[in-house]
Amino acid sequence: MKIYLSPSNQPANKYVVGNTNEKVQMEAVAARVKVVLDRDYNCESIMATLSMGIGAGERPQEAKTKSCDFYLAIHSNATGGTPPCTATGAIGFYHPDSAKAKTLMTAMVNELNAICPVKSNRAASVASGMTQFNGAGYGEIRSPMQKGVPSALIEVNFHDNPSTAQWIIDNKDAIAAAIVKSIVSTFGITKKSGTAPAPVTPAAPPPVASMDVTDGAVVAFKLGTKSYYPGGAAVPAWVITDYTHRVTQVALGGKPVVKGGKACVLLGKKINKKTGKEEAGINTWVDQEVLSIVGAASPPAAPAAPVFAAYTVKVTTNPLNIRKGPGTDTAVVGAIKDKGVYTIVDEATGSGATRWGKLKSGAGWISLDYTKK
């Protein structure tokens, strides 16, 4: 089984939070999907050449040329109105000539909606992708199928809703895991051990109360939270999306604090997600059930990074762009056209590839997806 992954190439689609866009976020999700599929399952994944568009002669033709069995476009959604919006939920589009495409989209929508704490409000979450534009359909549904490659398009959630946009930004690993789970279950792909695929959706984090909250711990409100205790006061959206919060107190007189029948903690300083700086807090007792721990009071020191060992790779495509930095969001400074052997002296993650390698010559960085050690 060979899966073609086509993340959105729409940098103009800005997220309503996080100073980011659909292209950056979906390329990061697709890269994670590729890592898990290639590492754990008996299938091959092909990442679209990210500089290509989605015209019939571009990514759809690449999927055909590389003999892919399925074309999966990965996007995030927007209402088209003036943000912020209130639309929520994953939406899957399939080509009606492919039964597997519809099955895949149904499974994928269910997996994504199950892990998002903001409940979907979509009346229809799975639909044909060939009814739009007076029956021409979406290009990434129509064009691959015309070339004999069944196709589907997943919208993981809405990026013009502050709550779901932040959820996408913070949960790319879980989103990728949900996509992988639906792929392997739909197509019956086995793990590399030869056994039936095990679920890959990570378990939800345990409630705060079971994680031994201590004074000074950093917590966040779960997306979708409507109110906290005492009194059922409404939580402003910015408290949830823009800040994490430091616990000031977990007990009074040595006993847990219970208000309104709920175990509570006192929140003091709030931490700005953009700047990392602490600011004056909301200073109120909050129900532990609407919180999740995101940082310990005294996090352990990170282990020293191992010394990188240089190695050689053979380039497998022609041409292979050389970029100024590790990512397709940096400038192209040259190209390798001889499919030769080159020495890599450093590695890094970045947009557009699973891993980037720094050339010993100092010319720049190349995508390691198109090389062999």
Backbone hydrogen bonds in HBPLUS format (Angstrom, degrees):
<---DONOR---> <-ACCEPTOR-->    atom                        ^
c    i                          cat <-CA-CA->   ^        H-A-AA   ^      H-
h    n   atom  resd res      DA  || num        DHA   H-A  angle D-A-AA Bond
n    s   type  num  typ     dist DA aas  dist angle  dist       angle   num
A0044-GLU N   A0001-MET O   2.88 MM  43  6.27 164.8  1.90 160.9 166.1     1
A0069-ASP N   A0002-LYS O   2.77 MM  67  5.23 151.5  1.85 139.0 148.7     2
A0003-ILE N   A0044-GLU O   2.80 MM  41  6.28 151.7  1.88 159.1 165.3     3
A0046-ILE N   A0003-ILE O   2.75 MM  43  6.09 159.5  1.79 159.2 162.5     4
A0004-TYR N   A0070-PHE O   2.81 MM  66  6.04 170.3  1.82 165.2 168.5     5
A0072-LEU N   A0004-TYR O   2.84 MM  68  6.00 175.6  1.85 168.8 170.0     6
A0005-LEU N   A0046-ILE O   2.80 MM  41  6.02 169.5  1.81 160.4 162.7     7
A0048-ALA N   A0005-LEU O   2.91 MM  43  5.87 154.6  1.97 170.2 164.5     8
A0006-SER N   A0072-LEU O   2.89 MM  66  6.04 165.3  1.91 156.8 154.8     9
A0074-ILE N   A0006-SER O   3.03 MM  68  6.09 155.4  2.09 127.5 132.0    10
A0008-SER N   A0074-ILE O   2.98 MM  66  6.10 137.9  2.16 171.5 160.3    11
A0013-ASN N   A0010-GLN O   3.19 MM   3  5.77 164.3  2.22 115.4 120.1    12
A0014-LYS N   A0012-ALA O   3.06 MM   2  5.73 116.8  2.48 111.4  94.8    13
A0022-GLU N   A0013-ASN O   2.92 MM   9  5.54 153.6  1.99 152.2 160.4    14
A0015-TYR N   A0020-THR O   2.98 MM   5  5.63 176.5  1.98 138.4 138.4    15
A0016-VAL N   A0159-HIS O   3.09 MM 143  6.40 162.6  2.12 173.0 170.6    16
A0025-GLN N   A0021-ASN O   3.16 MM   4  6.39 173.5  2.17 159.1 161.0    17
A0026-MET N   A0022-GLU O   2.92 MM   4  5.88 168.0  1.93 154.6 158.4    18
A0027-GLU N   A0023-LYS O   3.01 MM   4  5.95 153.6  2.08 145.3 152.3    19
A0028-ALA N   A0024-VAL O   3.19 MM   4  6.32 150.1  2.28 139.8 147.6    20
A0029-VAL N   A0025-GLN O   3.03 MM   4  6.37 150.1  2.12 142.8 151.0    21
A0030-ALA N   A0026-MET O   2.89 MM   4  6.05 169.8  1.90 149.2 152.0    22
A0031-ALA N   A0027-GLU O   2.97 MM   4  6.08 153.4  2.04 141.9 149.1    23
A0032-ARG N   A0028-ALA O   3.21 MM   4  6.44 151.1  2.30 140.4 147.1    24
A0032-ARG N   A0029-VAL O   3.07 MM   3  5.22 118.7  2.47  98.3 113.1    25
A0033-VAL N   A0029-VAL O   2.96 MM   4  6.33 154.1  2.03 151.8 159.8    26
A0034-LYS N   A0030-ALA O   2.95 MM   4  6.21 161.7  1.98 152.5 156.7    27
A0035-VAL N   A0031-ALA O   3.09 MM   4  6.34 158.2  2.14 144.9 150.3    28
A0036-VAL N   A0032-ARG O   3.16 MM   4  6.42 167.2  2.18 153.8 155.4    29
A0037-LEU N   A0033-VAL O   2.98 MM   4  6.17 171.5  1.99 158.7 161.5    30
A0038-ASP N   A0034-LYS O   2.92 MM   4  5.92 171.4  1.93 155.3 158.2    31
A0039-ARG N   A0035-VAL O   2.95 MM   4  5.89 150.0  2.04 142.1 151.0    32
A0040-ASP N   A0036-VAL O   2.92 MM   4  5.72 165.6  1.94 149.8 153.6    33
A0041-TYR N   A0037-LEU O   3.10 MM   4  5.23 152.8  2.17 135.1 140.0    34
A0192-LYS N   A0040-ASP O   2.93 MM 152  5.69 152.0  2.01 136.4 136.2    35
A0042-ASN N   A0190-THR O   2.91 MM 148  5.75 169.7  1.92 169.3 167.8    36
A0052-MET N   A0049-THR O   2.87 MM   3  5.62 160.3  1.91 124.0 130.6    37
A0059-ARG N   A0053-GLY O   3.31 MM   6  6.40 158.8  2.36 144.5 150.7    38
A0058-GLU N   A0055-GLY O   2.82 MM   3  5.23 166.3  1.84 122.5 126.3    39
A0062-GLU N   A0058-GLU O   2.89 MM   4  6.17 153.8  1.96 155.5 164.2    40
A0063-ALA N   A0059-ARG O   2.91 MM   4  6.20 156.6  1.96 158.0 163.3    41
A0064-LYS N   A0060-PRO O   3.10 MM   4  6.38 151.6  2.18 141.7 149.3    42
A0065-THR N   A0061-GLN O   2.77 MM   4  6.02 164.9  1.79 155.2 159.3    43
A0066-LYS N   A0062-GLU O   2.94 MM   4  6.06 152.4  2.02 147.6 154.1    44
A0068-CYS N   A0063-ALA O   2.97 MM   5  5.35 171.2  1.98 167.4 164.9    45
A0067-SER N   A0064-LYS O   2.98 MM   3  5.10 158.2  2.03 111.0 114.1    46
A0071-TYR N   A0150-PRO O   2.86 MM  79  6.14 157.8  1.91 158.8 166.1    47
A0152-ALA N   A0071-TYR O   3.05 MM  81  6.49 142.5  2.20 162.2 173.4    48
A0073-ALA N   A0152-ALA O   2.98 MM  79  6.33 171.2  1.99 155.5 157.5    49
A0154-ILE N   A0073-ALA O   2.96 MM  81  6.30 164.3  1.99 163.0 160.2    50
A0075-HIS N   A0154-ILE O   2.86 MM  79  6.00 166.6  1.88 175.7 175.4    51
A0156-VAL N   A0075-HIS O   2.85 MM  81  6.34 157.3  1.90 159.2 153.8    52
A0077-ASN N   A0157-ASN O   2.72 MM  80  5.66 177.8  1.72 154.0 154.6    53
A0159-HIS N   A0077-ASN O   2.73 MM  82  5.85 163.6  1.76 161.6 158.3    54
A0085-CYS N   A0160-ASP O   2.78 MM  75  5.76 158.8  1.82 139.3 145.2    55
A0121-ASN N   A0088-THR O   3.26 MM  33  5.59 162.5  2.29 118.8 120.6    56
A0091-ILE N   A0155-GLU O   2.99 MM  64  5.10 156.5  2.04 141.9 149.6    57
A0155-GLU N   A0091-ILE O   2.77 MM  64  5.10 166.4  1.78 164.8 168.2    58
A0092-GLY N   A0125-SER O   2.78 MM  33  6.22 160.2  1.82 157.4 162.3    59
A0127-ALA N   A0092-GLY O   2.94 MM  35  6.41 159.4  1.98 163.7 170.6    60
A0093-PHE N   A0153-LEU O   2.81 MM  60  5.07 169.1  1.82 154.7 158.6    61
A0153-LEU N   A0093-PHE O   2.81 MM  60  5.07 160.5  1.85 146.5 150.9    62
A0094-TYR N   A0127-ALA O   3.12 MM  33  6.53 145.6  2.24 144.0 153.8    63
A0129-GLY N   A0094-TYR O   2.80 MM  35  5.27 163.6  1.83 150.4 147.6    64
A0098-SER N   A0095-HIS O   2.96 MM   3  5.69 164.0  1.98 129.4 131.6    65
A0103-THR N   A0099-ALA O   3.04 MM   4  6.34 161.7  2.07 150.5 156.0    66
A0104-LEU N   A0100-LYS O   2.77 MM   4  5.92 160.3  1.81 150.1 155.5    67
A0105-MET N   A0101-ALA O   2.99 MM   4  6.20 162.9  2.02 148.5 152.6    68
A0106-THR N   A0102-LYS O   2.97 MM   4  6.14 156.2  2.03 149.2 155.6    69
A0107-ALA N   A0103-THR O   3.03 MM   4  6.26 164.7  2.06 150.6 154.4    70
A0108-MET N   A0104-LEU O   2.83 MM   4  5.99 160.8  1.87 152.7 158.9    71
A0109-VAL N   A0105-MET O   2.93 MM   4  5.94 165.7  1.95 146.7 150.4    72
A0110-ASN N   A0106-THR O   3.16 MM   4  6.28 162.1  2.19 143.8 149.0    73
A0111-GLU N   A0107-ALA O   2.97 MM   4  6.19 158.0  2.02 149.0 154.9    74
A0112-LEU N   A0108-MET O   2.94 MM   4  6.12 166.9  1.95 153.9 157.1    75
A0113-ASN N   A0109-VAL O   2.91 MM   4  6.01 167.1  1.92 153.4 157.4    76
A0114-ALA N   A0110-ASN O   3.03 MM   4  6.03 141.4  2.18 138.0 148.1    77
A0138-TYR N   A0129-GLY O   2.94 MM   9  5.84 154.9  2.00 164.7 170.1    78
A0135-GLY N   A0132-GLN O   3.09 MM   3  5.38 124.5  2.41 103.0 117.0    79
A0137-GLY N   A0132-GLN O   2.83 MM   5  4.60 166.2  1.85 145.4 141.1    80
A0136-ALA N   A0133-PHE O   3.11 MM   3  5.36 165.1  2.13 110.8 115.4    81
A0141-ILE N   A0138-TYR O   2.99 MM   3  5.26 154.4  2.06 108.4 116.6    82
A0142-ARG N   A0138-TYR O   2.82 MM   4  6.05 170.4  1.83 164.9 167.7    83
A0143-SER N   A0139-GLY O   2.92 MM   4  5.61 152.6  2.00 143.1 150.2    84
A0146-GLN N   A0142-ARG O   3.05 MM   4  6.30 148.5  2.15 151.5 161.3    85
A0147-LYS N   A0144-PRO O   2.98 MM   3  5.17 137.5  2.17  99.9 112.5    86
A0149-VAL N   A0144-PRO O   2.88 MM   5  5.07 163.6  1.91 140.5 135.9    87
A0148-GLY N   A0145-MET O   2.94 MM   3  4.88 162.2  1.97 106.0 109.3    88
A0165-ALA N   A0161-ASN O   2.83 MM   4  5.81 157.9  1.88 165.5 173.0    89
A0166-GLN N   A0162-PRO O   3.08 MM   4  6.09 161.9  2.11 141.8 146.2    90
A0167-TRP N   A0163-SER O   3.05 MM   4  6.25 148.9  2.15 137.6 146.9    91
A0168-ILE N   A0164-THR O   2.96 MM   4  6.17 156.7  2.01 145.8 150.5    92
A0169-ILE N   A0165-ALA O   3.10 MM   4  6.39 167.0  2.12 151.1 153.9    93
A0170-ASP N   A0166-GLN O   2.95 MM   4  6.12 157.8  2.00 150.6 156.3    94
A0171-ASN N   A0167-TRP O   2.96 MM   4  5.82 125.6  2.27 144.8 157.1    95
A0171-ASN N   A0168-ILE O   3.31 MM   3  5.30 145.0  2.44  98.8 108.5    96
A0175-ILE N   A0171-ASN O   2.95 MM   4  6.17 158.0  2.00 154.8 161.7    97
A0176-ALA N   A0172-LYS O   2.92 MM   4  6.03 162.5  1.95 146.4 151.1    98
A0177-ALA N   A0173-ASP O   2.93 MM   4  6.15 154.1  2.00 144.9 152.5    99
A0178-ALA N   A0174-ALA O   2.98 MM   4  6.23 150.5  2.07 144.6 151.7   100
A0179-ILE N   A0175-ILE O   3.04 MM   4  6.35 154.9  2.10 148.9 155.7   101
A0180-VAL N   A0176-ALA O   2.90 MM   4  6.16 162.4  1.93 153.6 158.3   102
A0181-LYS N   A0177-ALA O   2.91 MM   4  6.06 161.8  1.94 146.7 152.0   103
A0182-SER N   A0178-ALA O   3.16 MM   4  6.37 159.0  2.21 145.5 149.6   104
A0183-ILE N   A0179-ILE O   3.06 MM   4  6.30 152.0  2.14 146.5 154.7   105
A0184-VAL N   A0180-VAL O   2.95 MM   4  6.20 172.2  1.96 167.2 166.5   106
A0185-SER N   A0181-LYS O   3.10 MM   4  6.16 152.7  2.18 142.5 150.2   107
A0186-THR N   A0182-SER O   2.98 MM   4  5.91 156.9  2.04 140.2 146.8   108
A0187-PHE N   A0183-ILE O   3.06 MM   4  6.15 168.1  2.08 154.9 157.8   109
A0188-GLY N   A0184-VAL O   2.97 MM   4  5.48 111.4  2.46 126.7 138.8   110
A0189-ILE N   A0184-VAL O   3.00 MM   5  4.69 137.8  2.18 127.2 137.3   111
A0191-LYS N   A0195-THR O   3.07 MM   4  5.65 157.4  2.12 165.8 168.7   112
A0194-GLY N   A0191-LYS O   2.76 MM   3  5.38 159.2  1.80 120.3 127.7   113
A0210-SER N   A0207-PRO O   3.08 MM   3  5.68 143.8  2.22 115.0 123.7   114
A0211-MET N   A0208-VAL O   2.86 MM   3  5.20 162.9  1.89 117.2 122.8   115
A0217-ALA N   A0214-THR O   3.08 MM   3  5.68 165.1  2.10 140.2 140.3   116
A0216-GLY N   A0247-VAL O   2.69 MM  31  4.97 159.0  1.74 142.3 148.5   117
A0247-VAL N   A0217-ALA O   2.76 MM  30  5.36 169.0  1.77 164.4 168.0   118
A0218-VAL N   A0295-GLY O   2.75 MM  77  4.68 169.1  1.76 142.7 145.5   119
A0294-VAL N   A0218-VAL O   2.87 MM  76  5.68 170.0  1.88 145.4 148.6   120
A0295-GLY N   A0218-VAL O   3.12 MM  77  4.68 136.5  2.32 143.0 133.3   121
A0219-VAL N   A0245-HIS O   2.71 MM  26  5.25 165.5  1.73 158.7 162.0   122
A0245-HIS N   A0219-VAL O   2.74 MM  26  5.25 164.7  1.76 160.3 164.3   123
A0220-ALA N   A0292-SER O   2.88 MM  72  5.47 151.8  1.96 151.8 161.0   124
A0292-SER N   A0220-ALA O   2.92 MM  72  5.47 144.5  2.05 149.8 161.1   125
A0222-LYS N   A0290-VAL O   2.91 MM  68  5.64 164.5  1.93 147.3 149.1   126
A0225-THR N   A0222-LYS O   3.16 MM   3  5.86 148.3  2.27 142.5 142.6   127
A0235-VAL N   A0226-LYS O   3.18 MM   9  5.90 154.3  2.25 130.7 133.0   128
A0228-TYR N   A0233-ALA O   3.00 MM   5  5.64 150.0  2.10 150.4 157.7   129
A0239-VAL N   A0236-PRO O   3.07 MM   3  5.48 135.2  2.28 108.8 120.3   130
A0240-ILE N   A0237-ALA O   3.05 MM   3  5.37 131.6  2.29 104.3 116.6   131
A0241-THR N   A0237-ALA O   2.96 MM   4  6.21 168.7  1.98 160.6 163.6   132
A0242-ASP N   A0238-TRP O   2.95 MM   4  5.13 155.6  2.01 130.1 137.3   133
A0273-LYS N   A0242-ASP O   3.00 MM  31  5.73 177.3  2.01 152.9 152.3   134
A0244-THR N   A0271-ILE O   3.03 MM  27  5.11 155.6  2.09 141.8 148.0   135
A0271-ILE N   A0244-THR O   2.71 MM  27  5.11 169.2  1.72 142.6 145.8   136
A0246-ARG N   A0269-LYS O   2.85 MM  23  5.47 176.2  1.85 167.6 167.1   137
A0268-GLY N   A0246-ARG O   2.91 MM  22  5.76 170.7  1.92 176.3 175.8   138
A0248-THR N   A0266-LEU O   2.71 MM  18  5.45 159.1  1.75 152.2 158.9   139
A0249-GLN N   A0266-LEU O   3.39 MM  17  5.03 157.8  2.44 128.8 131.2   140
A0266-LEU N   A0249-GLN O   2.84 MM  17  5.03 172.2  1.84 157.9 159.7   141
A0252-LEU N   A0255-LYS O   2.97 MM   3  5.45 154.8  2.04 158.6 154.2   142
A0255-LYS N   A0252-LEU O   3.06 MM   3  5.45 165.9  2.08 114.2 118.6   143
A0264-CYS N   A0257-VAL O   2.87 MM   7  5.55 167.5  1.89 155.1 156.9   144
A0259-LYS N   A0262-LYS O   2.87 MM   3  5.31 153.2  1.94 155.0 153.2   145
A0262-LYS N   A0259-LYS O   2.97 MM   3  5.31 161.7  2.00 112.5 118.5   146
A0288-GLN N   A0263-ALA O   2.89 MM  25  5.97 176.1  1.89 160.0 159.4   147
A0265-VAL N   A0286-VAL O   2.97 MM  21  5.45 149.6  2.07 142.6 148.5   148
A0286-VAL N   A0265-VAL O   2.78 MM  21  5.45 163.2  1.81 153.5 156.3   149
A0267-LEU N   A0284-THR O   3.07 MM  17  5.66 171.3  2.08 144.7 144.9   150
A0270-LYS N   A0279-GLU O   3.12 MM   9  5.37 157.6  2.17 138.5 144.3   151
A0279-GLU N   A0270-LYS O   2.71 MM   9  5.37 160.1  1.75 164.2 170.7   152
A0272-ASN N   A0277-LYS O   2.92 MM   5  5.51 162.1  1.95 160.5 155.2   153
A0276-GLY N   A0272-ASN O   2.67 MM   4  5.13 147.4  1.77 147.3 156.0   154
A0290-VAL N   A0287-ASP O   3.24 MM   3  5.99 161.5  2.27 119.7 124.1   155
A0291-LEU N   A0288-GLN O   3.05 MM   3  5.35 163.3  2.08 118.3 120.3   156
A0311-TYR N   A0344-ILE O   3.14 MM  33  5.45 151.6  2.23 144.0 152.0   157
A0344-ILE N   A0311-TYR O   2.68 MM  33  5.45 171.0  1.68 177.2 178.1   158
A0313-VAL N   A0342-TYR O   2.82 MM  29  5.48 153.8  1.88 155.0 163.5   159
A0342-TYR N   A0313-VAL O   2.85 MM  29  5.48 155.2  1.91 155.7 162.9   160
A0314-LYS N   A0372-LYS O   2.68 MM  58  5.21 160.0  1.72 153.5 159.2   161
A0372-LYS N   A0314-LYS O   2.91 MM  58  5.21 145.7  2.03 137.9 148.9   162
A0315-VAL N   A0340-GLY O   3.00 MM  25  5.73 166.8  2.01 164.3 163.5   163
A0316-THR N   A0370-TYR O   2.84 MM  54  5.40 174.7  1.84 145.1 143.8   164
A0320-LEU N   A0336-ILE O   2.90 MM  16  5.08 152.1  1.98 140.6 149.9   165
A0336-ILE N   A0320-LEU O   2.81 MM  16  5.08 160.9  1.85 141.0 146.2   166
A0322-ILE N   A0334-GLY O   2.82 MM  12  4.90 168.6  1.83 127.9 124.8   167
A0333-VAL N   A0322-ILE O   2.72 MM  11  5.66 159.0  1.76 150.2 157.7   168
A0323-ARG N   A0365-TRP O   2.78 MM  42  5.10 170.1  1.79 152.1 153.8   169
A0365-TRP N   A0323-ARG O   2.77 MM  42  5.10 164.1  1.80 148.0 153.7   170
A0324-LYS N   A0331-ALA O   2.80 MM   7  5.48 154.9  1.86 160.0 168.5   171
A0327-GLY N   A0325-GLY O   2.98 MM   2  5.89 122.3  2.33 113.9  97.7   172
A0330-THR N   A0327-GLY O   3.14 MM   3  5.73 154.6  2.21 116.9 118.2   173
A0328-THR N   A0351-SER O   2.95 MM  23  5.66 152.0  2.03 126.1 135.1   174
A0360-LYS N   A0343-THR O   2.90 MM  17  5.46 149.2  2.00 157.1 155.7   175
A0345-VAL N   A0358-LYS O   2.91 MM  13  5.67 160.3  1.95 159.5 164.1   176
A0358-LYS N   A0346-ASP O   2.86 MM  12  5.08 162.0  1.89 142.1 145.1   177
A0348-ALA N   A0356-TRP O   2.98 MM   8  5.24 143.8  2.11 141.4 146.4   178
A0356-TRP N   A0348-ALA O   2.82 MM   8  5.24 159.9  1.86 165.4 170.4   179
A0368-LEU N   A0355-ARG O   2.95 MM  13  5.64 169.9  1.97 152.0 153.4   180
A0357-GLY N   A0366-ILE O   2.87 MM   9  5.40 166.2  1.89 159.2 163.4   181
A0366-ILE N   A0357-GLY O   2.86 MM   9  5.40 155.9  1.92 151.5 158.5   182
A0359-LEU N   A0364-GLY O   2.94 MM   5  5.84 173.2  1.94 172.1 173.5   183
A0362-GLY N   A0359-LEU O   3.01 MM   3  5.58 159.6  2.05 115.3 121.8   184
A0371-THR N   A0368-LEU O   3.33 MM   3  5.18 141.3  2.49 113.9 108.0   185
